Amino acid sequence: MTGPVQRFRTLPLRSRLALLVASAVAIAVTAVAVACWLLTRTQLPSELDSSLENSTAPRSSVQGALAVCNTGTSPDTGTTPGFVYIQVVLPGGQRCVAPGSEPVKVQQEDLDVANGTGHSSLHDSVTEDGAKVRVFTRRVDYDAGPPITVSLSRPLAEIDASLNELALLLALVAGVGVIGAGLAGLWVARSGLRPVDGLTRAVEHVARTEDLTVRIPVEGEDEIARLSRSFNSMTAALASSRDRQSQLIADAGHELRTPLTSLRTNVELLARSEETGRAIPPADRSALMASVKAQMTELASLIGDLQELSRPDGTDPGPLQVVALHEIMGSALERARLRGPDLTITTDLRPWYVRAEPASLERALVNVLDNAVKFSPSGGSIEVTLNGGRGGNGELTVRDHGPGIPAEELPHVFERFWRSPSARALPGSGLGLSIVARTVQQAGGEIALRQAAGGGTVAAIRIPGAPTPPPDGLDGGNGLDGAHRV
């Protein structure tokens, strides 16, 4: 059993489908043919019995049969019994065969009728030649004489012949049906799998050429159409992902080139000083080392940003925890004050607890404050507020008094490596706000930049949470149980 099944599974899908269709039709045709033959085999004997019971032996045939018994000769009656054998059964078991009839062996059922113990009998018997017949025996009253026992017989060979002819006809019909089913199954398989063939060729083309611009025409709303649409969506997503990856690599290479070039120049100056023995003045050497350290810091920051952005969208950033946003903002503010010692940073932080990955959230807040510090004028101020908002959304705003962002540039500020023309001379990679937007979205929130009244920029971050932590640090109540889970 395992062998045929295994061989069937190794066949091409088209062959399996055609074979299944042909097998199903063959089974159905065979079942109908067998049922028809069985029904006919049951019906024909019943019709034969009805025909015998409704038949009446001609008087001339009965008289001819009696004359044969009395005189041993067959009178010329001018009639023939046709396909019914007629004979008279006497009480002693003798039989008187009508002219033109075949003699049929007398059975006990016939004697019972002849002796008066039965009125009629319907049974099987055989002729002297051994041919099977169906016999109907009954007592018949002719005129005023005594009742006569007459047996009417018909050969069963006519039923067998009809059944054989029917069996041959049904076999031919079944054979034609199976062949037709095989051809129909092959046609159905070819027609039904033609879209699959197209899909297969498209997949093979993509695998061979890596051409993700291939699209399959979609017709209808069936399963094949759904599969085609899914394939088109998949190739479109892969093409978009590859384009983003190529763009990321190109942009990263461009951003890495500047600090690497500067770092290489400084290192070459130091190496040349060591090789030639010409010492660099202490002040210049200190400035050179400071530049090297700054370039190394910028490279480390850029590499960290690239690692953060290298994760696919939707990737779990780590275990989410219930964290105090106001406390994380406090830590980020300490780092911001070190980077802008001449700036005045005022804060109004109300308690607010959210579900997020702590390290990623702190990095995002540091990036927001770095932008505010970078674009604030010397001696300027930065206002930071955190309040619980409506609907369980806390709002964190960071407002600077710098030059602000033109309205036409606002839609691009969260794009990777995008930097406004006025900021290209300043340090930075253009990845900070992109990381901020991604981190805030993973925490279920949203971020927006807008122009502030009186100049400057306002960064507004809204993250679902609650003003009090849940009991035992569990997510229950307080707005921390599902509204922003990732």
NUDOFI-893349 format. One line per 3 residues: their letters; for each residue x negated, y negated, z of C-alpha. Coordinates in pm, 1 decimal. Example, Ala and Ser with C-alpha at 12.3 -4.5 7.8 and 13.67 -1.06 7.14 Angstrom:
! NUDOFI-893349
as = -1230.0/450.0/780.0; -1367.0/106.0/714.0
This chain:
! NUDOFI-893349
mtg = 0.0/0.0/0.0; -288.3/-232.3/78.5; -447.7/-175.9/-263.4
pvq = -153.7/-289.7/-481.3; -78.9/-583.1/-250.7; -441.6/-691.2/-257.0
rfr = -455.8/-663.1/-635.1; -131.5/-860.4/-663.4; -276.9/-1141.1/-451.3
tlp = -581.9/-1159.9/-676.8; -367.4/-1225.7/-985.5; -332.5/-1584.1/-1113.8
lrs = -32.9/-1773.7/-981.4; 127.3/-1779.9/-1327.3; 103.6/-1399.8/-1355.8
rla = 238.3/-1349.1/-1005.9; 534.0/-1577.5/-1072.4; 614.0/-1405.2/-1402.5
llv = 583.1/-1063.3/-1238.9; 809.0/-1162.3/-951.8; 1075.8/-1300.0/-1185.6
asa = 1059.8/-989.1/-1405.1; 1075.5/-760.7/-1101.0; 1372.8/-945.4/-954.6
vai = 1566.6/-928.6/-1281.0; 1465.7/-564.5/-1334.6; 1592.8/-468.9/-989.6
avt = 1917.1/-657.0/-1048.0; 1972.2/-501.7/-1392.0; 1887.4/-153.6/-1262.7
ava = 2122.1/-193.0/-968.1; 2406.0/-304.3/-1195.0; 2338.2/-19.7/-1440.0
vac = 2332.2/244.1/-1166.3; 2648.1/103.4/-1008.6; 2821.8/104.9/-1348.3
wll = 2717.1/464.2/-1416.7; 2828.7/583.6/-1072.3; 3162.0/406.6/-1106.9
trt = 3216.5/561.3/-1449.7; 3120.0/906.3/-1324.7; 3384.8/873.6/-1055.4
qlp = 3648.1/722.3/-1280.8; 3627.2/966.1/-1575.1; 3718.0/1282.6/-1375.8
sel = 4006.4/1089.8/-1220.0; 4129.7/991.3/-1565.8; 4089.9/1350.4/-1682.6
dss = 4297.0/1479.5/-1389.0; 4566.8/1221.1/-1458.2; 4569.9/1321.2/-1822.9
len = 4613.5/1691.8/-1734.8; 4886.0/1622.1/-1479.4; 5078.3/1410.9/-1728.2
sta = 5041.4/1658.9/-2015.3; 5311.2/1911.8/-2108.5; 5239.3/2233.5/-2295.0
prs = 5439.6/2254.0/-2620.4; 5707.5/2527.1/-2617.1; 5563.6/2674.2/-2933.2
svq = 5221.7/2714.3/-2771.6; 5370.0/2884.4/-2466.7; 5574.9/3120.7/-2687.5
gal = 5265.2/3194.1/-2893.8; 5071.6/3279.2/-2577.9; 5347.7/3515.2/-2459.7
avc = 5364.1/3674.6/-2803.1; 4993.9/3748.1/-2789.4; 5044.3/3929.1/-2460.7
ntg = 5352.8/4123.0/-2585.8; 5247.8/4216.5/-2937.4; 4873.1/4155.3/-2941.0
tsp = 4918.3/3932.1/-3246.6; 4933.4/3556.0/-3281.5; 5248.6/3428.4/-3450.8
dtg = 5223.6/3144.0/-3697.3; 5369.7/2857.4/-3496.7; 5235.1/2583.9/-3717.6
ttp = 5089.4/2395.8/-3419.6; 4748.3/2371.6/-3259.3; 4688.5/2266.3/-2903.2
gfv = 4417.3/2016.6/-2999.5; 4159.4/1955.3/-2729.6; 4370.4/2111.2/-2448.8
yiq = 4336.5/2482.6/-2382.9; 4670.0/2647.4/-2297.3; 4723.3/2984.1/-2140.4
vvl = 5001.0/3155.8/-1943.3; 4907.3/3321.2/-1615.1; 5111.2/3622.7/-1508.4
pgg = 5165.9/3722.0/-1146.0; 4938.7/4021.1/-1185.6; 4647.9/3804.6/-1292.8
qrc = 4677.4/3865.5/-1665.1; 4639.8/3568.5/-1896.8; 4804.1/3500.1/-2226.5
vap = 4594.2/3256.2/-2432.5; 4773.5/3030.6/-2676.0; 4659.6/3035.7/-3038.1
gse = 4359.3/2807.0/-3097.1; 4271.7/2788.8/-2727.7; 3969.2/2919.7/-2545.2
pvk = 4032.5/3181.7/-2277.2; 3968.8/3045.8/-1927.2; 3892.0/3264.0/-1627.1
vqq = 4181.6/3293.0/-1387.6; 4100.8/3167.0/-1037.3; 4272.9/3240.6/-709.1
edl = 4440.3/2900.7/-723.6; 4607.4/3007.7/-1049.5; 4730.9/3335.8/-894.0
dva = 4877.0/3148.1/-598.3; 5085.6/2938.7/-833.9; 5188.1/3243.7/-1041.3
ngt = 5293.6/3433.2/-729.3; 5503.8/3141.2/-607.7; 5289.9/3046.1/-308.1
ghs = 5199.9/2716.3/-470.7; 5369.6/2475.4/-707.3; 5057.6/2345.2/-884.3
slh = 4680.0/2357.4/-862.8; 4400.8/2133.7/-994.4; 4054.9/2290.8/-994.8
dsv = 3741.2/2369.9/-1193.0; 3681.1/2687.5/-1387.7; 3483.3/2820.5/-1683.8
ted = 3561.5/2972.5/-2020.4; 3444.5/3315.0/-2126.5; 3148.3/3141.5/-2289.7
gak = 3054.4/2978.6/-1958.5; 3164.9/2625.0/-2050.6; 3297.1/2425.5/-1755.4
vrv = 3657.9/2314.2/-1773.2; 3905.9/2129.7/-1557.2; 4224.2/2333.0/-1504.1
ftr = 4573.1/2220.8/-1407.1; 4813.7/2507.5/-1332.3; 5182.3/2469.0/-1257.4
rvd = 5513.7/2650.1/-1290.5; 5731.1/2537.9/-1579.2; 6101.1/2615.0/-1627.8
yda = 6201.9/2681.8/-1991.3; 6578.0/2703.0/-2054.4; 6752.6/2952.6/-1827.9
gpp = 6463.6/3198.9/-1809.8; 6234.7/3257.2/-1515.5; 5962.9/2996.2/-1440.4
itv = 5640.3/3042.2/-1634.5; 5295.5/2962.1/-1493.4; 5103.9/2754.7/-1747.1
sls = 4738.8/2646.6/-1720.9; 4620.0/2342.2/-1911.7; 4243.0/2309.1/-1940.9
rpl = 4009.6/2048.5/-2079.3; 3634.0/2091.6/-2116.4; 3414.9/1888.7/-1881.8
aei = 3155.9/1861.0/-2155.5; 3334.0/1557.6/-2293.5; 3280.6/1378.2/-1960.4
das = 2914.4/1479.4/-1953.3; 2870.1/1359.7/-2309.7; 3031.2/1023.7/-2228.7
lne = 2815.1/985.5/-1917.0; 2500.1/1071.7/-2111.2; 2584.6/821.0/-2381.7
lal = 2660.4/559.1/-2116.8; 2333.1/633.6/-1935.3; 2138.6/594.6/-2260.2
lla = 2316.8/267.6/-2339.1; 2256.6/131.2/-1989.3; 1889.8/232.4/-2005.8
lva = 1851.3/46.3/-2334.1; 2028.5/-259.4/-2196.9; 1816.5/-247.2/-1880.2
gvg = 1498.7/-214.5/-2082.8; 1590.6/-510.9/-2299.7; 1682.9/-704.1/-1985.8
vig = 1349.0/-628.7/-1818.8; 1154.0/-729.0/-2128.8; 1361.4/-1044.0/-2160.3
agl = 1309.9/-1112.8/-1789.9; 935.6/-1076.1/-1832.4; 932.7/-1320.4/-2121.3
agl = 1162.5/-1559.3/-1933.0; 944.0/-1530.0/-1623.8; 634.8/-1611.5/-1827.5
wva = 811.5/-1911.3/-1982.1; 933.6/-2028.9/-1642.5; 585.4/-1988.4/-1496.3
rsg = 425.8/-2185.2/-1778.7; 687.9/-2459.8/-1768.0; 700.8/-2482.9/-1391.5
lrp = 324.9/-2478.1/-1343.1; 241.2/-2721.4/-1622.7; 232.2/-3016.5/-1375.5
vdg = 14.0/-2805.9/-1144.9; -222.1/-2746.6/-1436.2; -242.3/-3122.4/-1483.3
ltr = -311.9/-3168.8/-1114.0; -578.9/-2898.9/-1126.0; -750.7/-3064.5/-1421.5
ave = -741.0/-3398.2/-1240.6; -894.6/-3250.4/-923.7; -1163.8/-3072.9/-1126.4
hva = -1236.6/-3399.4/-1309.2; -1272.8/-3586.0/-979.2; -1496.4/-3312.8/-837.1
rte = -1712.7/-3313.3/-1150.0; -1738.8/-3687.6/-1215.7; -1644.1/-3843.5/-876.1
dlt = -1411.8/-4069.6/-1071.5; -1151.3/-4182.2/-820.0; -958.4/-4393.8/-1070.0
vri = -774.7/-4086.4/-1202.0; -397.9/-4100.3/-1155.5; -139.3/-3833.2/-1237.6
pve = 189.7/-3939.9/-1401.4; 478.7/-3882.9/-1160.5; 814.5/-3768.3/-1296.8
ged = 1119.5/-3676.1/-1091.8; 1159.7/-3623.9/-718.9; 1072.7/-3255.1/-682.1
eia = 787.2/-3095.2/-488.8; 546.8/-3131.5/-781.3; 623.3/-3502.9/-800.1
rls = 561.3/-3536.3/-427.2; 232.1/-3352.8/-463.9; 132.3/-3581.7/-750.8
rsf = 217.2/-3890.8/-548.4; 17.5/-3756.1/-254.2; -279.6/-3691.9/-481.1
nsm = -258.3/-4042.9/-625.5; -237.4/-4189.8/-275.6; -534.9/-3981.9/-165.0
taa = -754.4/-4087.1/-457.7; -651.7/-4450.7/-410.5; -742.4/-4432.3/-40.6
las = -1074.5/-4262.8/-118.2; -1153.1/-4521.8/-385.4; -1072.0/-4803.3/-144.0
srd = -1281.8/-4641.1/129.6; -1575.2/-4597.3/-107.1; -1545.5/-4958.2/-222.2
rqs = -1540.8/-5077.9/138.1; -1839.5/-4860.9/217.0; -2032.9/-4992.7/-82.1
qli = -1941.2/-5348.6/11.5; -2045.8/-5286.8/372.9; -2382.0/-5149.6/263.1
ada = -2437.3/-5438.3/23.1; -2339.5/-5698.9/282.1; -2546.5/-5529.9/552.0
ghe = -2847.9/-5524.2/322.5; -2801.2/-5892.2/250.6; -2769.9/-5981.5/619.0
lrt = -3068.0/-5766.5/719.6; -3291.7/-5917.7/455.0; -3320.5/-6261.5/621.8
plt = -3427.1/-6152.9/974.1; -3650.6/-5881.5/831.9; -3822.1/-6128.7/600.3
slr = -3877.5/-6374.5/882.8; -3997.0/-6098.2/1113.8; -4235.0/-5964.1/849.1
tnv = -4381.7/-6311.3/792.6; -4443.8/-6364.8/1162.9; -4599.1/-6021.9/1208.8
ell = -4824.9/-6077.2/906.3; -4946.2/-6403.6/1058.5; -5027.9/-6228.0/1384.1
ars = -5201.4/-5943.7/1201.0; -5405.1/-6184.3/984.4; -5515.0/-6369.3/1296.0
eet = -5640.2/-6046.4/1447.2; -5814.4/-5937.9/1123.5; -5989.9/-6267.3/1053.6
gra = -6069.2/-6348.1/1416.3; -5916.9/-6692.0/1379.8; -5710.5/-6750.4/1688.9
ipp = -5373.3/-6913.3/1661.5; -5327.0/-7217.9/1884.8; -5149.8/-7119.9/2209.4
adr = -4848.7/-7339.2/2139.9; -4808.2/-7198.3/1788.7; -4860.4/-6845.0/1915.5
sal = -4592.9/-6893.1/2181.8; -4350.7/-7028.4/1920.1; -4438.6/-6740.1/1690.1
mas = -4373.4/-6480.4/1959.8; -4048.1/-6651.0/2051.7; -3942.5/-6634.5/1687.6
vka = -4031.7/-6263.8/1674.2; -3827.3/-6196.3/1986.9; -3533.1/-6393.0/1845.8
qmt = -3548.1/-6201.9/1517.4; -3564.9/-5869.6/1705.4; -3264.8/-5971.3/1914.7
ela = -3072.8/-6069.9/1602.8; -3159.9/-5738.8/1436.5; -3050.5/-5541.3/1743.4
sli = -2723.1/-5734.1/1757.3; -2661.0/-5681.8/1385.4; -2733.2/-5309.4/1409.6
gdl = -2495.8/-5282.7/1705.9; -2226.2/-5461.8/1508.4; -2280.2/-5231.2/1211.8
qel = -2252.8/-4923.9/1435.5; -1929.0/-5056.3/1576.6; -1785.3/-5117.7/1229.8
srp = -1914.6/-4789.1/1084.8; -1640.9/-4599.0/1265.7; -1338.7/-4537.0/1038.5
dgt = -1022.7/-4730.4/1115.7; -801.5/-4537.1/1352.6; -1094.6/-4355.1/1518.8
dpg = -1052.0/-4320.4/1892.7; -1296.9/-4571.8/2045.2; -1314.0/-4377.5/2368.2
plq = -1094.1/-4303.4/2666.7; -855.8/-4590.1/2732.8; -835.5/-4710.0/3089.9
vva = -631.0/-4955.8/3287.3; -870.3/-5248.8/3326.0; -846.4/-5598.3/3469.8
lhe = -867.9/-5835.4/3176.2; -938.9/-6131.2/3402.5; -1236.7/-5953.7/3560.7
img = -1385.4/-5854.6/3224.1; -1336.5/-6212.8/3104.6; -1522.2/-6331.8/3414.9
sal = -1823.9/-6116.0/3325.4; -1816.7/-6242.9/2967.5; -1803.2/-6603.3/3095.1
era = -2124.1/-6553.3/3296.4; -2307.3/-6451.6/2978.0; -2154.0/-6744.2/2787.9
rlr = -2275.6/-6995.1/3049.7; -2629.7/-6861.3/3008.9; -2612.5/-6913.6/2633.9
gpd = -2466.2/-7265.4/2663.3; -2613.2/-7414.5/2980.6; -2531.9/-7768.7/2871.5
lti = -2163.6/-7690.6/2812.3; -1878.3/-7732.5/3058.7; -1657.7/-7422.2/3073.0
ttd = -1332.2/-7455.1/3266.2; -1122.1/-7147.4/3342.3; -771.3/-7063.9/3455.7
lrp = -754.1/-6685.0/3476.3; -442.3/-6519.8/3615.0; -452.5/-6146.8/3696.3
wyv = -363.2/-5931.1/3396.8; -412.6/-5555.5/3355.3; -426.4/-5382.7/3019.8
rae = -511.5/-5043.0/2873.6; -834.8/-5058.3/2672.7; -1186.5/-4923.8/2641.9
pas = -1383.3/-5145.8/2886.1; -1715.4/-5175.2/2699.2; -1550.1/-5253.0/2363.6
ler = -1315.6/-5506.1/2520.5; -1601.2/-5687.8/2696.4; -1800.7/-5696.8/2371.9
alv = -1502.9/-5849.4/2191.7; -1456.0/-6118.6/2458.9; -1827.3/-6200.5/2447.6
nvl = -1802.9/-6246.7/2070.1; -1510.6/-6487.2/2108.3; -1699.0/-6693.8/2367.2
dna = -2018.4/-6685.4/2155.5; -1828.9/-6843.8/1869.4; -1697.2/-7115.3/2098.8
vkf = -2047.2/-7181.0/2237.2; -2204.7/-7180.2/1891.1; -1970.7/-7440.1/1745.6
sps = -1936.5/-7664.3/2052.0; -2138.1/-7987.7/2043.8; -2407.8/-8046.1/2304.2
ggs = -2249.5/-8153.8/2630.8; -1906.4/-8043.8/2511.5; -1646.1/-7838.5/2694.6
iev = -1464.7/-7507.8/2652.1; -1128.9/-7423.6/2812.7; -1039.1/-7061.6/2886.3
tln = -692.7/-6963.7/3013.3; -523.5/-6630.4/3079.2; -151.8/-6619.9/3154.5
ggr = 111.2/-6349.2/3152.2; 333.9/-6396.7/2852.5; 689.7/-6299.5/2771.8
ggn = 781.5/-5942.4/2690.8; 483.0/-5798.7/2877.0; 219.9/-5970.9/2659.4
gel = -59.2/-6158.2/2829.9; -217.1/-6445.3/2634.3; -585.7/-6528.9/2655.5
tvr = -687.7/-6855.4/2485.5; -1038.2/-6993.0/2426.2; -1043.7/-7352.2/2304.3
dhg = -1358.2/-7535.3/2189.3; -1408.4/-7896.7/2074.9; -1624.8/-7823.6/1773.9
pgi = -1567.3/-7917.2/1410.4; -1281.3/-7669.7/1376.6; -1198.9/-7436.1/1090.4
pae = -1041.1/-7571.4/770.7; -694.2/-7436.0/701.6; -803.4/-7271.4/375.2
elp = -1071.8/-7069.9/561.4; -847.9/-6935.1/839.7; -723.2/-6633.4/638.3
hvf = -1084.0/-6512.2/592.6; -1226.6/-6544.3/943.0; -1168.1/-6176.4/1033.8
erf = -1325.1/-6034.9/716.7; -1655.6/-5850.5/753.6; -1965.9/-6061.9/684.3
wrs = -1754.4/-6365.1/594.2; -1903.5/-6692.8/713.7; -1782.2/-7040.2/644.2
psa = -2017.9/-7264.4/443.1; -2074.3/-7487.0/746.6; -2180.7/-7187.9/961.6
ral = -2424.6/-7017.2/727.9; -2717.7/-7210.3/868.1; -2634.9/-7091.1/1219.5
pgs = -2742.3/-6753.9/1362.8; -2497.1/-6470.0/1330.2; -2394.9/-6192.4/1093.4
glg = -2029.7/-6268.8/1031.7; -1921.9/-5945.5/1200.6; -1823.6/-6076.9/1543.5
lsi = -1462.1/-6172.7/1475.3; -1409.6/-5857.7/1266.8; -1512.0/-5651.9/1570.4
var = -1288.5/-5861.7/1794.8; -985.5/-5806.6/1571.2; -1047.3/-5431.8/1557.0
tvq = -1089.5/-5396.6/1934.0; -778.8/-5603.0/2011.8; -570.8/-5399.1/1765.4
qag = -691.0/-5073.4/1923.4; -565.6/-5206.4/2256.9; -226.1/-5276.3/2098.3
gei = -269.3/-5651.7/2079.9; -327.7/-5920.5/1821.0; -561.4/-6216.0/1773.2
alr = -519.6/-6541.7/1582.9; -726.7/-6853.3/1524.4; -569.3/-7194.3/1477.7
qaa = -670.8/-7554.8/1467.6; -646.6/-7730.5/1801.9; -478.7/-8065.8/1851.4
ggg = -747.4/-8334.2/1869.5; -1008.1/-8116.1/1696.2; -1168.2/-7784.4/1762.2
tva = -1041.2/-7428.3/1738.1; -816.3/-7216.5/1958.8; -862.6/-6837.5/1965.8
air = -546.0/-6673.7/2103.4; -547.7/-6307.1/2206.5; -226.6/-6131.8/2311.2
ipg = -251.2/-5786.8/2472.1; 37.3/-5598.1/2637.3; -6.8/-5538.8/3007.5
apt = 115.2/-5637.2/3351.9; 13.7/-5883.3/3625.1; -32.7/-5602.0/3877.0
ppp = -210.5/-5267.4/3837.2; -4.4/-4947.3/3841.1; -14.3/-4743.0/4164.3
dgl = -317.4/-4511.2/4193.0; -436.4/-4633.5/3853.7; -167.9/-4434.6/3674.2
dgg = 33.1/-4561.4/3380.9; 372.7/-4605.4/3529.1; 587.8/-4918.2/3523.4
ngl = 439.6/-5264.9/3496.3; 451.6/-5252.1/3119.1; 150.0/-5016.1/3090.8
dga = 333.7/-4697.8/2994.9; 353.5/-4675.4/2620.1; 420.7/-5011.8/2459.6
hrv = 60.7/-5038.8/2339.5; -87.8/-4694.9/2368.9; -322.9/-4592.0/2089.6
